[in-house]
Amino acid sequence: MKSVIALTAIALASAATVVIAAPEGQPRHGAMLERLKAADTNGDGFISRSEAAALPRLAEHFDQIDANHDGRVSFEELRAFHAANRGAHRKSMMKRIDTDGDGKISKAEALAAAAARFDRADANKDGFLTAEELHAARKAHGGH
């Protein structure tokens, strides 16, 4: 029973990471907008390639996001890229968790995905997560 409760808690925590990357108007949007504004060090309303280095996931996709290829990303280009890729991200996540391929995620599949996520975060493999391990896992996954 304890393991079911623990895995359920992990599943809920895993769902929280989806919220961190939520689209405009969803929880945590303000935090992401603040990080983008902070990255715009010259305050021109655009993120240059060098400014994007402060946001690794943005830097990784810079050329795809920069729709007009002017060497800088506007907030509008970023919103458009996010909207265009939202469905692909959901499909990818669904495919990864739906291990039997039936188009649905069972409780067992969700718990297995949560357990795998827990195991990846448990750096010292002691069966517990510390605040430091959670922070490191979020950072490794592109969060802050």
Disulfide bonds with the S-S distance in Angstrom:
none
